[in-house]
Amino acid sequence: MPETLPLRLSLPESRVASQAKADLTPLTVDAKRLAGLLGQSLRTIRTWDAAGKLPQPLRIGGRVVWRLEEIRAWLEAGAPSRTEWNARKAARLK
C-alpha cells in the first residue's frame, strides 16, 4: 500500500496558527500601526497624510493603508514630501 500524506498537521491548531503569524510580515500598515512605527501619534499621522507629508496611501475598501516597503524606502530617502516622493518614483520608472 503506498504511503499517503497526512490530512492534518500533527501540531495543535493553535500552535500552527501562532507559527504562521510569526512567519508573516505585514505588507501594509494602517494609520495606527504607522504611528507606532514612526513614534508619532495617530493624530499626527492623519495630519501629515492630509498635508501630503507621507507617501500616498492605498484605499482598500474602507481602509486606508500604506505599503510597508514604500514607507521603509521613503524613510531611507529622507522622508520627502508626497510630491517629491512621487517625482522620485516616476524618475526611477523611466
PDB file of N, CA, C and O in Angstrom:
ATOM      1  N   MET A   1       0.848  -1.166   0.000  1.00  0.00           N
ATOM      2  CA  MET A   1       0.000   0.000   0.000  1.00  0.00           C
ATOM      3  C   MET A   1       0.901   1.239   0.000  1.00  0.00           C
ATOM      4  O   MET A   1       1.816   1.317   0.820  1.00  0.00           O
ATOM      5  N   PRO A   2       0.668   2.227  -0.910  1.00  0.00           N
ATOM      6  CA  PRO A   2       1.507   3.419  -0.951  1.00  0.00           C
ATOM      7  C   PRO A   2       1.226   4.320   0.247  1.00  0.00           C
ATOM      8  O   PRO A   2       0.103   4.412   0.744  1.00  0.00           O
ATOM      9  N   GLU A   3       2.280   4.973   0.681  1.00  0.00           N
ATOM     10  CA  GLU A   3       2.113   5.899   1.802  1.00  0.00           C
ATOM     11  C   GLU A   3       1.424   7.168   1.314  1.00  0.00           C
ATOM     12  O   GLU A   3       1.656   7.618   0.192  1.00  0.00           O
ATOM     13  N   THR A   4       0.594   7.729   2.144  1.00  0.00           N
ATOM     14  CA  THR A   4      -0.100   8.968   1.789  1.00  0.00           C
ATOM     15  C   THR A   4       0.286  10.047   2.793  1.00  0.00           C
ATOM     16  O   THR A   4       0.694   9.760   3.918  1.00  0.00           O
ATOM     17  N   LEU A   5       0.151  11.256   2.369  1.00  0.00           N
ATOM     18  CA  LEU A   5       0.420  12.373   3.267  1.00  0.00           C
ATOM     19  C   LEU A   5      -0.723  12.510   4.254  1.00  0.00           C
ATOM     20  O   LEU A   5      -1.881  12.275   3.911  1.00  0.00           O
ATOM     21  N   PRO A   6      -0.395  12.892   5.486  1.00  0.00           N
ATOM     22  CA  PRO A   6      -1.480  13.082   6.454  1.00  0.00           C
ATOM     23  C   PRO A   6      -2.346  14.271   6.052  1.00  0.00           C
ATOM     24  O   PRO A   6      -1.863  15.257   5.496  1.00  0.00           O
ATOM     25  N   LEU A   7      -3.622  14.152   6.345  1.00  0.00           N
ATOM     26  CA  LEU A   7      -4.542  15.231   6.016  1.00  0.00           C
ATOM     27  C   LEU A   7      -4.411  16.404   6.972  1.00  0.00           C
ATOM     28  O   LEU A   7      -4.714  17.540   6.605  1.00  0.00           O
ATOM     29  N   ARG A   8      -3.974  16.148   8.167  1.00  0.00           N
ATOM     30  CA  ARG A   8      -3.835  17.207   9.167  1.00  0.00           C
ATOM     31  C   ARG A   8      -2.407  17.239   9.675  1.00  0.00           C
ATOM     32  O   ARG A   8      -1.703  16.229   9.688  1.00  0.00           O
ATOM     33  N   LEU A   9      -2.002  18.426  10.093  1.00  0.00           N
ATOM     34  CA  LEU A   9      -0.684  18.555  10.698  1.00  0.00           C
ATOM     35  C   LEU A   9      -0.710  17.947  12.090  1.00  0.00           C
ATOM     36  O   LEU A   9      -1.754  17.904  12.741  1.00  0.00           O
ATOM     37  N   SER A  10       0.426  17.486  12.534  1.00  0.00           N
ATOM     38  CA  SER A  10       0.466  16.854  13.844  1.00  0.00           C
ATOM     39  C   SER A  10       0.514  17.886  14.982  1.00  0.00           C
ATOM     40  O   SER A  10       0.288  17.534  16.140  1.00  0.00           O
ATOM     41  N   LEU A  11       0.803  19.146  14.665  1.00  0.00           N
ATOM     42  CA  LEU A  11       0.831  20.182  15.695  1.00  0.00           C
ATOM     43  C   LEU A  11      -0.581  20.632  16.031  1.00  0.00           C
ATOM     44  O   LEU A  11      -1.459  20.615  15.168  1.00  0.00           O
ATOM     45  N   PRO A  12      -0.808  21.031  17.267  1.00  0.00           N
ATOM     46  CA  PRO A  12      -2.129  21.586  17.604  1.00  0.00           C
ATOM     47  C   PRO A  12      -2.394  22.831  16.767  1.00  0.00           C
ATOM     48  O   PRO A  12      -1.471  23.578  16.442  1.00  0.00           O
ATOM     49  N   GLU A  13      -3.654  23.047  16.421  1.00  0.00           N
ATOM     50  CA  GLU A  13      -4.004  24.166  15.539  1.00  0.00           C
ATOM     51  C   GLU A  13      -3.573  25.514  16.095  1.00  0.00           C
ATOM     52  O   GLU A  13      -3.150  26.383  15.333  1.00  0.00           O
ATOM     53  N   SER A  14      -3.670  25.705  17.392  1.00  0.00           N
ATOM     54  CA  SER A  14      -3.279  26.989  17.969  1.00  0.00           C
ATOM     55  C   SER A  14      -1.790  27.239  17.760  1.00  0.00           C
ATOM     56  O   SER A  14      -1.382  28.374  17.512  1.00  0.00           O
ATOM     57  N   ARG A  15      -0.987  26.206  17.856  1.00  0.00           N
ATOM     58  CA  ARG A  15       0.457  26.351  17.643  1.00  0.00           C
ATOM     59  C   ARG A  15       0.767  26.610  16.171  1.00  0.00           C
ATOM     60  O   ARG A  15       1.664  27.392  15.856  1.00  0.00           O
ATOM     61  N   VAL A  16       0.043  25.967  15.281  1.00  0.00           N
ATOM     62  CA  VAL A  16       0.234  26.179  13.846  1.00  0.00           C
ATOM     63  C   VAL A  16      -0.120  27.618  13.500  1.00  0.00           C
ATOM     64  O   VAL A  16       0.611  28.274  12.758  1.00  0.00           O
ATOM     65  N   ALA A  17      -1.227  28.111  14.028  1.00  0.00           N
ATOM     66  CA  ALA A  17      -1.654  29.478  13.741  1.00  0.00           C
ATOM     67  C   ALA A  17      -0.650  30.493  14.271  1.00  0.00           C
ATOM     68  O   ALA A  17      -0.336  31.469  13.590  1.00  0.00           O
ATOM     69  N   SER A  18      -0.144  30.267  15.486  1.00  0.00           N
ATOM     70  CA  SER A  18       0.819  31.220  16.037  1.00  0.00           C
ATOM     71  C   SER A  18       2.127  31.175  15.269  1.00  0.00           C
ATOM     72  O   SER A  18       2.771  32.211  15.100  1.00  0.00           O
ATOM     73  N   GLN A  19       2.541  29.999  14.797  1.00  0.00           N
ATOM     74  CA  GLN A  19       3.760  29.894  13.992  1.00  0.00           C
ATOM     75  C   GLN A  19       3.579  30.590  12.646  1.00  0.00           C
ATOM     76  O   GLN A  19       4.499  31.251  12.163  1.00  0.00           O
ATOM     77  N   ALA A  20       2.413  30.448  12.041  1.00  0.00           N
ATOM     78  CA  ALA A  20       2.140  31.099  10.761  1.00  0.00           C
ATOM     79  C   ALA A  20       2.167  32.618  10.922  1.00  0.00           C
ATOM     80  O   ALA A  20       2.681  33.320  10.051  1.00  0.00           O
ATOM     81  N   LYS A  21       1.625  33.128  12.016  1.00  0.00           N
ATOM     82  CA  LYS A  21       1.646  34.566  12.262  1.00  0.00           C
ATOM     83  C   LYS A  21       3.079  35.061  12.449  1.00  0.00           C
ATOM     84  O   LYS A  21       3.424  36.147  11.985  1.00  0.00           O
ATOM     85  N   ALA A  22       3.905  34.281  13.116  1.00  0.00           N
ATOM     86  CA  ALA A  22       5.283  34.686  13.356  1.00  0.00           C
ATOM     87  C   ALA A  22       6.077  34.739  12.054  1.00  0.00           C
ATOM     88  O   ALA A  22       6.999  35.544  11.927  1.00  0.00           O
ATOM     89  N   ASP A  23       5.728  33.891  11.087  1.00  0.00           N
ATOM     90  CA  ASP A  23       6.443  33.831   9.817  1.00  0.00           C
ATOM     91  C   ASP A  23       6.023  34.923   8.845  1.00  0.00           C
ATOM     92  O   ASP A  23       6.747  35.200   7.889  1.00  0.00           O
ATOM     93  N   LEU A  24       4.887  35.542   9.063  1.00  0.00           N
ATOM     94  CA  LEU A  24       4.368  36.533   8.127  1.00  0.00           C
ATOM     95  C   LEU A  24       4.771  37.940   8.530  1.00  0.00           C
ATOM     96  O   LEU A  24       4.662  38.319   9.696  1.00  0.00           O
ATOM     97  N   THR A  25       5.229  38.697   7.571  1.00  0.00           N
ATOM     98  CA  THR A  25       5.496  40.112   7.770  1.00  0.00           C
ATOM     99  C   THR A  25       4.379  40.853   7.055  1.00  0.00           C
ATOM    100  O   THR A  25       4.092  40.559   5.894  1.00  0.00           O
ATOM    101  N   PRO A  26       3.743  41.809   7.722  1.00  0.00           N
ATOM    102  CA  PRO A  26       2.642  42.501   7.051  1.00  0.00           C
ATOM    103  C   PRO A  26       3.135  43.290   5.840  1.00  0.00           C
ATOM    104  O   PRO A  26       4.235  43.843   5.856  1.00  0.00           O
ATOM    105  N   LEU A  27       2.329  43.338   4.810  1.00  0.00           N
ATOM    106  CA  LEU A  27       2.660  44.098   3.611  1.00  0.00           C
ATOM    107  C   LEU A  27       2.192  45.533   3.723  1.00  0.00           C
ATOM    108  O   LEU A  27       2.757  46.428   3.095  1.00  0.00           O
ATOM    109  N   THR A  28       1.160  45.753   4.522  1.00  0.00           N
ATOM    110  CA  THR A  28       0.607  47.095   4.688  1.00  0.00           C
ATOM    111  C   THR A  28       0.436  47.395   6.170  1.00  0.00           C
ATOM    112  O   THR A  28       0.366  46.493   7.006  1.00  0.00           O
ATOM    113  N   VAL A  29       0.371  48.684   6.470  1.00  0.00           N
ATOM    114  CA  VAL A  29       0.097  49.127   7.839  1.00  0.00           C
ATOM    115  C   VAL A  29      -0.980  50.200   7.794  1.00  0.00           C
ATOM    116  O   VAL A  29      -1.021  51.019   6.876  1.00  0.00           O
ATOM    117  N   ASP A  30      -1.837  50.183   8.785  1.00  0.00           N
ATOM    118  CA  ASP A  30      -2.848  51.237   8.873  1.00  0.00           C
ATOM    119  C   ASP A  30      -2.258  52.421   9.635  1.00  0.00           C
ATOM    120  O   ASP A  30      -1.110  52.365  10.076  1.00  0.00           O
ATOM    121  N   ALA A  31      -3.027  53.476   9.788  1.00  0.00           N
ATOM    122  CA  ALA A  31      -2.530  54.703  10.412  1.00  0.00           C
ATOM    123  C   ALA A  31      -2.083  54.461  11.854  1.00  0.00           C
ATOM    124  O   ALA A  31      -1.088  55.030  12.302  1.00  0.00           O
ATOM    125  N   LYS A  32      -2.810  53.627  12.566  1.00  0.00           N
ATOM    126  CA  LYS A  32      -2.463  53.361  13.964  1.00  0.00           C
ATOM    127  C   LYS A  32      -1.113  52.661  14.060  1.00  0.00           C
ATOM    128  O   LYS A  32      -0.268  53.036  14.873  1.00  0.00           O
ATOM    129  N   ARG A  33      -0.915  51.645  13.228  1.00  0.00           N
ATOM    130  CA  ARG A  33       0.351  50.914  13.251  1.00  0.00           C
ATOM    131  C   ARG A  33       1.490  51.789  12.722  1.00  0.00           C
ATOM    132  O   ARG A  33       2.609  51.722  13.230  1.00  0.00           O
ATOM    133  N   LEU A  34       1.210  52.607  11.708  1.00  0.00           N
ATOM    134  CA  LEU A  34       2.221  53.516  11.174  1.00  0.00           C
ATOM    135  C   LEU A  34       2.651  54.517  12.249  1.00  0.00           C
ATOM    136  O   LEU A  34       3.833  54.843  12.362  1.00  0.00           O
ATOM    137  N   ALA A  35       1.702  54.994  13.027  1.00  0.00           N
ATOM    138  CA  ALA A  35       2.029  55.908  14.124  1.00  0.00           C
ATOM    139  C   ALA A  35       3.009  55.249  15.087  1.00  0.00           C
ATOM    140  O   ALA A  35       3.980  55.872  15.516  1.00  0.00           O
ATOM    141  N   GLY A  36       2.753  53.996  15.422  1.00  0.00           N
ATOM    142  CA  GLY A  36       3.659  53.272  16.315  1.00  0.00           C
ATOM    143  C   GLY A  36       5.034  53.090  15.709  1.00  0.00           C
ATOM    144  O   GLY A  36       6.042  53.237  16.400  1.00  0.00           O
ATOM    145  N   LEU A  37       5.088  52.770  14.415  1.00  0.00           N
ATOM    146  CA  LEU A  37       6.374  52.566  13.743  1.00  0.00           C
ATOM    147  C   LEU A  37       7.189  53.851  13.687  1.00  0.00           C
ATOM    148  O   LEU A  37       8.411  53.823  13.827  1.00  0.00           O
ATOM    149  N   LEU A  38       6.508  54.978  13.482  1.00  0.00           N
ATOM    150  CA  LEU A  38       7.206  56.255  13.355  1.00  0.00           C
ATOM    151  C   LEU A  38       7.360  56.987  14.689  1.00  0.00           C
ATOM    152  O   LEU A  38       7.990  58.043  14.752  1.00  0.00           O
ATOM    153  N   GLY A  39       6.782  56.425  15.753  1.00  0.00           N
ATOM    154  CA  GLY A  39       6.887  57.055  17.062  1.00  0.00           C
ATOM    155  C   GLY A  39       6.094  58.352  17.159  1.00  0.00           C
ATOM    156  O   GLY A  39       6.505  59.285  17.849  1.00  0.00           O
ATOM    157  N   GLN A  40       4.971  58.410  16.478  1.00  0.00           N
ATOM    158  CA  GLN A  40       4.118  59.589  16.453  1.00  0.00           C
ATOM    159  C   GLN A  40       2.716  59.200  16.908  1.00  0.00           C
ATOM    160  O   GLN A  40       2.401  58.020  17.060  1.00  0.00           O
ATOM    161  N   SER A  41       1.889  60.207  17.119  1.00  0.00           N
ATOM    162  CA  SER A  41       0.503  59.930  17.495  1.00  0.00           C
ATOM    163  C   SER A  41      -0.324  59.663  16.236  1.00  0.00           C
ATOM    164  O   SER A  41       0.077  60.008  15.124  1.00  0.00           O
ATOM    165  N   LEU A  42      -1.465  59.053  16.436  1.00  0.00           N
ATOM    166  CA  LEU A  42      -2.381  58.804  15.335  1.00  0.00           C
ATOM    167  C   LEU A  42      -2.827  60.124  14.709  1.00  0.00           C
ATOM    168  O   LEU A  42      -2.941  60.229  13.487  1.00  0.00           O
ATOM    169  N   ARG A  43      -3.074  61.114  15.535  1.00  0.00           N
ATOM    170  CA  ARG A  43      -3.489  62.424  15.029  1.00  0.00           C
ATOM    171  C   ARG A  43      -2.392  63.030  14.132  1.00  0.00           C
ATOM    172  O   ARG A  43      -2.699  63.623  13.097  1.00  0.00           O
ATOM    173  N   THR A  44      -1.131  62.883  14.522  1.00  0.00           N
ATOM    174  CA  THR A  44      -0.026  63.401  13.713  1.00  0.00           C
ATOM    175  C   THR A  44       0.017  62.713  12.363  1.00  0.00           C
ATOM    176  O   THR A  44       0.233  63.370  11.344  1.00  0.00           O
ATOM    177  N   ILE A  45      -0.185  61.402  12.334  1.00  0.00           N
ATOM    178  CA  ILE A  45      -0.182  60.654  11.071  1.00  0.00           C
ATOM    179  C   ILE A  45      -1.303  61.160  10.179  1.00  0.00           C
ATOM    180  O   ILE A  45      -1.091  61.372   8.986  1.00  0.00           O
ATOM    181  N   ARG A  46      -2.485  61.356  10.733  1.00  0.00           N
ATOM    182  CA  ARG A  46      -3.616  61.868   9.942  1.00  0.00           C
ATOM    183  C   ARG A  46      -3.306  63.278   9.411  1.00  0.00           C
ATOM    184  O   ARG A  46      -3.621  63.594   8.264  1.00  0.00           O
ATOM    185  N   THR A  47      -2.696  64.112  10.243  1.00  0.00           N
ATOM    186  CA  THR A  47      -2.348  65.470   9.830  1.00  0.00           C
ATOM    187  C   THR A  47      -1.306  65.440   8.717  1.00  0.00           C
ATOM    188  O   THR A  47      -1.439  66.147   7.718  1.00  0.00           O
ATOM    189  N   TRP A  48      -0.270  64.622   8.890  1.00  0.00           N
ATOM    190  CA  TRP A  48       0.778  64.504   7.870  1.00  0.00           C
ATOM    191  C   TRP A  48       0.209  63.998   6.554  1.00  0.00           C
ATOM    192  O   TRP A  48       0.591  64.471   5.483  1.00  0.00           O
ATOM    193  N   ASP A  49      -0.707  63.034   6.635  1.00  0.00           N
ATOM    194  CA  ASP A  49      -1.315  62.498   5.416  1.00  0.00           C
ATOM    195  C   ASP A  49      -2.105  63.590   4.694  1.00  0.00           C
ATOM    196  O   ASP A  49      -1.980  63.759   3.481  1.00  0.00           O
ATOM    197  N   ALA A  50      -2.912  64.324   5.443  1.00  0.00           N
ATOM    198  CA  ALA A  50      -3.722  65.392   4.837  1.00  0.00           C
ATOM    199  C   ALA A  50      -2.848  66.499   4.247  1.00  0.00           C
ATOM    200  O   ALA A  50      -3.221  67.128   3.257  1.00  0.00           O
ATOM    201  N   ALA A  51      -1.687  66.731   4.856  1.00  0.00           N
ATOM    202  CA  ALA A  51      -0.780  67.783   4.382  1.00  0.00           C
ATOM    203  C   ALA A  51       0.146  67.303   3.269  1.00  0.00           C
ATOM    204  O   ALA A  51       0.922  68.091   2.728  1.00  0.00           O
ATOM    205  N   GLY A  52       0.072  66.022   2.925  1.00  0.00           N
ATOM    206  CA  GLY A  52       0.919  65.492   1.855  1.00  0.00           C
ATOM    207  C   GLY A  52       2.351  65.250   2.275  1.00  0.00           C
ATOM    208  O   GLY A  52       3.260  65.311   1.447  1.00  0.00           O
ATOM    209  N   LYS A  53       2.565  64.975   3.552  1.00  0.00           N
ATOM    210  CA  LYS A  53       3.921  64.717   4.038  1.00  0.00           C
ATOM    211  C   LYS A  53       4.279  63.242   4.039  1.00  0.00           C
ATOM    212  O   LYS A  53       5.444  62.892   4.228  1.00  0.00           O
ATOM    213  N   LEU A  54       3.312  62.380   3.835  1.00  0.00           N
ATOM    214  CA  LEU A  54       3.535  60.934   3.787  1.00  0.00           C
ATOM    215  C   LEU A  54       3.334  60.445   2.362  1.00  0.00           C
ATOM    216  O   LEU A  54       2.692  61.125   1.562  1.00  0.00           O
ATOM    217  N   PRO A  55       3.875  59.271   2.031  1.00  0.00           N
ATOM    218  CA  PRO A  55       3.552  58.693   0.719  1.00  0.00           C
ATOM    219  C   PRO A  55       2.047  58.493   0.582  1.00  0.00           C
ATOM    220  O   PRO A  55       1.329  58.390   1.576  1.00  0.00           O
ATOM    221  N   GLN A  56       1.589  58.439  -0.648  1.00  0.00           N
ATOM    222  CA  GLN A  56       0.157  58.252  -0.923  1.00  0.00           C
ATOM    223  C   GLN A  56      -0.302  56.906  -0.360  1.00  0.00           C
ATOM    224  O   GLN A  56       0.280  55.874  -0.692  1.00  0.00           O
ATOM    225  N   PRO A  57      -1.328  56.899   0.480  1.00  0.00           N
ATOM    226  CA  PRO A  57      -1.822  55.620   0.999  1.00  0.00           C
ATOM    227  C   PRO A  57      -2.670  54.901  -0.048  1.00  0.00           C
ATOM    228  O   PRO A  57      -3.095  55.485  -1.045  1.00  0.00           O
ATOM    229  N   LEU A  58      -2.898  53.636   0.207  1.00  0.00           N
ATOM    230  CA  LEU A  58      -3.816  52.841  -0.610  1.00  0.00           C
ATOM    231  C   LEU A  58      -5.163  52.844   0.086  1.00  0.00           C
ATOM    232  O   LEU A  58      -5.240  52.829   1.314  1.00  0.00           O
ATOM    233  N   ARG A  59      -6.197  52.864  -0.686  1.00  0.00           N
ATOM    234  CA  ARG A  59      -7.533  52.754  -0.122  1.00  0.00           C
ATOM    235  C   ARG A  59      -8.114  51.429  -0.577  1.00  0.00           C
ATOM    236  O   ARG A  59      -8.398  51.226  -1.757  1.00  0.00           O
ATOM    237  N   ILE A  60      -8.283  50.538   0.378  1.00  0.00           N
ATOM    238  CA  ILE A  60      -8.785  49.198   0.092  1.00  0.00           C
ATOM    239  C   ILE A  60     -10.111  49.060   0.825  1.00  0.00           C
ATOM    240  O   ILE A  60     -10.157  48.965   2.051  1.00  0.00           O
ATOM    241  N   GLY A  61     -11.178  49.052   0.055  1.00  0.00           N
ATOM    242  CA  GLY A  61     -12.496  49.068   0.683  1.00  0.00           C
ATOM    243  C   GLY A  61     -12.627  50.366   1.454  1.00  0.00           C
ATOM    244  O   GLY A  61     -12.469  51.444   0.881  1.00  0.00           O
ATOM    245  N   GLY A  62     -12.905  50.284   2.716  1.00  0.00           N
ATOM    246  CA  GLY A  62     -12.989  51.472   3.554  1.00  0.00           C
ATOM    247  C   GLY A  62     -11.717  51.758   4.329  1.00  0.00           C
ATOM    248  O   GLY A  62     -11.657  52.717   5.098  1.00  0.00           O
ATOM    249  N   ARG A  63     -10.695  50.927   4.131  1.00  0.00           N
ATOM    250  CA  ARG A  63      -9.454  51.080   4.894  1.00  0.00           C
ATOM    251  C   ARG A  63      -8.438  51.935   4.161  1.00  0.00           C
ATOM    252  O   ARG A  63      -8.372  51.934   2.931  1.00  0.00           O
ATOM    253  N   VAL A  64      -7.652  52.660   4.931  1.00  0.00           N
ATOM    254  CA  VAL A  64      -6.545  53.445   4.399  1.00  0.00           C
ATOM    255  C   VAL A  64      -5.283  52.805   4.958  1.00  0.00           C
ATOM    256  O   VAL A  64      -5.101  52.731   6.173  1.00  0.00           O
ATOM    257  N   VAL A  65      -4.408  52.339   4.064  1.00  0.00           N
ATOM    258  CA  VAL A  65      -3.181  51.656   4.480  1.00  0.00           C
ATOM    259  C   VAL A  65      -1.998  52.132   3.637  1.00  0.00           C
ATOM    260  O   VAL A  65      -2.166  52.656   2.536  1.00  0.00           O
ATOM    261  N   TRP A  66      -0.819  51.938   4.178  1.00  0.00           N
ATOM    262  CA  TRP A  66       0.422  52.258   3.467  1.00  0.00           C
ATOM    263  C   TRP A  66       1.198  50.978   3.267  1.00  0.00           C
ATOM    264  O   TRP A  66       1.206  50.104   4.134  1.00  0.00           O
ATOM    265  N   ARG A  67       1.859  50.865   2.107  1.00  0.00           N
ATOM    266  CA  ARG A  67       2.730  49.719   1.849  1.00  0.00           C
ATOM    267  C   ARG A  67       3.962  49.863   2.726  1.00  0.00           C
ATOM    268  O   ARG A  67       4.640  50.889   2.672  1.00  0.00           O
ATOM    269  N   LEU A  68       4.260  48.861   3.525  1.00  0.00           N
ATOM    270  CA  LEU A  68       5.376  48.915   4.454  1.00  0.00           C
ATOM    271  C   LEU A  68       6.705  49.070   3.710  1.00  0.00           C
ATOM    272  O   LEU A  68       7.594  49.792   4.162  1.00  0.00           O
ATOM    273  N   GLU A  69       6.831  48.402   2.590  1.00  0.00           N
ATOM    274  CA  GLU A  69       8.044  48.513   1.779  1.00  0.00           C
ATOM    275  C   GLU A  69       8.261  49.956   1.308  1.00  0.00           C
ATOM    276  O   GLU A  69       9.389  50.449   1.303  1.00  0.00           O
ATOM    277  N   GLU A  70       7.187  50.617   0.919  1.00  0.00           N
ATOM    278  CA  GLU A  70       7.297  52.000   0.462  1.00  0.00           C
ATOM    279  C   GLU A  70       7.642  52.937   1.619  1.00  0.00           C
ATOM    280  O   GLU A  70       8.421  53.875   1.445  1.00  0.00           O
ATOM    281  N   ILE A  71       7.073  52.694   2.787  1.00  0.00           N
ATOM    282  CA  ILE A  71       7.390  53.519   3.957  1.00  0.00           C
ATOM    283  C   ILE A  71       8.875  53.398   4.291  1.00  0.00           C
ATOM    284  O   ILE A  71       9.523  54.398   4.600  1.00  0.00           O
ATOM    285  N   ARG A  72       9.413  52.194   4.231  1.00  0.00           N
ATOM    286  CA  ARG A  72      10.849  51.995   4.513  1.00  0.00           C
ATOM    287  C   ARG A  72      11.710  52.739   3.493  1.00  0.00           C
ATOM    288  O   ARG A  72      12.678  53.401   3.865  1.00  0.00           O
ATOM    289  N   ALA A  73      11.363  52.633   2.220  1.00  0.00           N
ATOM    290  CA  ALA A  73      12.119  53.322   1.173  1.00  0.00           C
ATOM    291  C   ALA A  73      12.001  54.832   1.332  1.00  0.00           C
ATOM    292  O   ALA A  73      12.980  55.555   1.142  1.00  0.00           O
ATOM    293  N   TRP A  74      10.821  55.309   1.676  1.00  0.00           N
ATOM    294  CA  TRP A  74      10.578  56.734   1.891  1.00  0.00           C
ATOM    295  C   TRP A  74      11.440  57.257   3.036  1.00  0.00           C
ATOM    296  O   TRP A  74      12.013  58.340   2.929  1.00  0.00           O
ATOM    297  N   LEU A  75      11.537  56.508   4.120  1.00  0.00           N
ATOM    298  CA  LEU A  75      12.371  56.909   5.247  1.00  0.00           C
ATOM    299  C   LEU A  75      13.851  56.922   4.859  1.00  0.00           C
ATOM    300  O   LEU A  75      14.584  57.837   5.234  1.00  0.00           O
ATOM    301  N   GLU A  76      14.288  55.912   4.111  1.00  0.00           N
ATOM    302  CA  GLU A  76      15.684  55.854   3.665  1.00  0.00           C
ATOM    303  C   GLU A  76      16.018  57.030   2.746  1.00  0.00           C
ATOM    304  O   GLU A  76      17.168  57.465   2.684  1.00  0.00           O
ATOM    305  N   ALA A  77      15.018  57.542   2.037  1.00  0.00           N
ATOM    306  CA  ALA A  77      15.215  58.679   1.129  1.00  0.00           C
ATOM    307  C   ALA A  77      15.166  60.011   1.873  1.00  0.00           C
ATOM    308  O   ALA A  77      15.314  61.068   1.259  1.00  0.00           O
ATOM    309  N   GLY A  78      14.962  59.972   3.176  1.00  0.00           N
ATOM    310  CA  GLY A  78      14.937  61.206   3.951  1.00  0.00           C
ATOM    311  C   GLY A  78      13.553  61.763   4.204  1.00  0.00           C
ATOM    312  O   GLY A  78      13.423  62.922   4.595  1.00  0.00           O
ATOM    313  N   ALA A  79      12.520  60.975   3.993  1.00  0.00           N
ATOM    314  CA  ALA A  79      11.125  61.365   4.240  1.00  0.00           C
ATOM    315  C   ALA A  79      10.726  62.630   3.490  1.00  0.00           C
ATOM    316  O   ALA A  79      10.284  63.600   4.107  1.00  0.00           O
ATOM    317  N   PRO A  80      10.878  62.633   2.151  1.00  0.00           N
ATOM    318  CA  PRO A  80      10.479  63.815   1.382  1.00  0.00           C
ATOM    319  C   PRO A  80       8.959  63.972   1.350  1.00  0.00           C
ATOM    320  O   PRO A  80       8.225  63.060   1.730  1.00  0.00           O
ATOM    321  N   SER A  81       8.501  65.122   0.898  1.00  0.00           N
ATOM    322  CA  SER A  81       7.056  65.347   0.776  1.00  0.00           C
ATOM    323  C   SER A  81       6.470  64.380  -0.257  1.00  0.00           C
ATOM    324  O   SER A  81       7.206  63.779  -1.041  1.00  0.00           O
ATOM    325  N   ARG A  82       5.168  64.237  -0.252  1.00  0.00           N
ATOM    326  CA  ARG A  82       4.500  63.332  -1.191  1.00  0.00           C
ATOM    327  C   ARG A  82       4.789  63.713  -2.642  1.00  0.00           C
ATOM    328  O   ARG A  82       5.022  62.846  -3.484  1.00  0.00           O
ATOM    329  N   THR A  83       4.772  65.017  -2.927  1.00  0.00           N
ATOM    330  CA  THR A  83       5.027  65.483  -4.290  1.00  0.00           C
ATOM    331  C   THR A  83       6.424  65.090  -4.745  1.00  0.00           C
ATOM    332  O   THR A  83       6.606  64.570  -5.845  1.00  0.00           O
ATOM    333  N   GLU A  84       7.414  65.345  -3.885  1.00  0.00           N
ATOM    334  CA  GLU A  84       8.792  64.997  -4.233  1.00  0.00           C
ATOM    335  C   GLU A  84       8.962  63.483  -4.314  1.00  0.00           C
ATOM    336  O   GLU A  84       9.651  62.977  -5.199  1.00  0.00           O
ATOM    337  N   TRP A  85       8.339  62.775  -3.399  1.00  0.00           N
ATOM    338  CA  TRP A  85       8.442  61.311  -3.397  1.00  0.00           C
ATOM    339  C   TRP A  85       7.860  60.726  -4.688  1.00  0.00           C
ATOM    340  O   TRP A  85       8.456  59.831  -5.287  1.00  0.00           O
ATOM    341  N   ASN A  86       6.711  61.224  -5.111  1.00  0.00           N
ATOM    342  CA  ASN A  86       6.094  60.745  -6.351  1.00  0.00           C
ATOM    343  C   ASN A  86       6.983  61.058  -7.555  1.00  0.00           C
ATOM    344  O   ASN A  86       7.084  60.250  -8.478  1.00  0.00           O
ATOM    345  N   ALA A  87       7.627  62.227  -7.549  1.00  0.00           N
ATOM    346  CA  ALA A  87       8.531  62.585  -8.630  1.00  0.00           C
ATOM    347  C   ALA A  87       9.739  61.653  -8.674  1.00  0.00           C
ATOM    348  O   ALA A  87      10.173  61.244  -9.751  1.00  0.00           O
ATOM    349  N   ARG A  88      10.279  61.320  -7.507  1.00  0.00           N
ATOM    350  CA  ARG A  88      11.415  60.392  -7.443  1.00  0.00           C
ATOM    351  C   ARG A  88      11.015  59.004  -7.950  1.00  0.00           C
ATOM    352  O   ARG A  88      11.765  58.362  -8.685  1.00  0.00           O
ATOM    353  N   LYS A  89       9.831  58.553  -7.549  1.00  0.00           N
ATOM    354  CA  LYS A  89       9.367  57.237  -8.004  1.00  0.00           C
ATOM    355  C   LYS A  89       9.174  57.238  -9.516  1.00  0.00           C
ATOM    356  O   LYS A  89       9.547  56.279 -10.191  1.00  0.00           O
ATOM    357  N   ALA A  90       8.599  58.302 -10.046  1.00  0.00           N
ATOM    358  CA  ALA A  90       8.370  58.402 -11.506  1.00  0.00           C
ATOM    359  C   ALA A  90       9.695  58.413 -12.244  1.00  0.00           C
ATOM    360  O   ALA A  90       9.814  57.799 -13.305  1.00  0.00           O
ATOM    361  N   ALA A  91      10.701  59.102 -11.703  1.00  0.00           N
ATOM    362  CA  ALA A  91      12.013  59.169 -12.346  1.00  0.00           C
ATOM    363  C   ALA A  91      12.686  57.789 -12.368  1.00  0.00           C
ATOM    364  O   ALA A  91      13.380  57.450 -13.326  1.00  0.00           O
ATOM    365  N   ARG A  92      12.479  57.011 -11.327  1.00  0.00           N
ATOM    366  CA  ARG A  92      13.052  55.658 -11.266  1.00  0.00           C
ATOM    367  C   ARG A  92      12.419  54.739 -12.298  1.00  0.00           C
ATOM    368  O   ARG A  92      13.080  53.839 -12.817  1.00  0.00           O
ATOM    369  N   LEU A  93      11.149  54.958 -12.598  1.00  0.00           N
ATOM    370  CA  LEU A  93      10.425  54.094 -13.528  1.00  0.00           C
ATOM    371  C   LEU A  93      10.763  54.397 -14.975  1.00  0.00           C
ATOM    372  O   LEU A  93      10.511  53.565 -15.846  1.00  0.00           O
ATOM    373  N   LYS A  94      11.322  55.554 -15.255  1.00  0.00           N
ATOM    374  CA  LYS A  94      11.641  55.919 -16.648  1.00  0.00           C
ATOM    375  C   LYS A  94      12.891  55.263 -17.127  1.00  0.00           C
ATOM    376  O   LYS A  94      13.295  55.466 -18.272  1.00  0.00           O
TER     377      LYS A  94
END
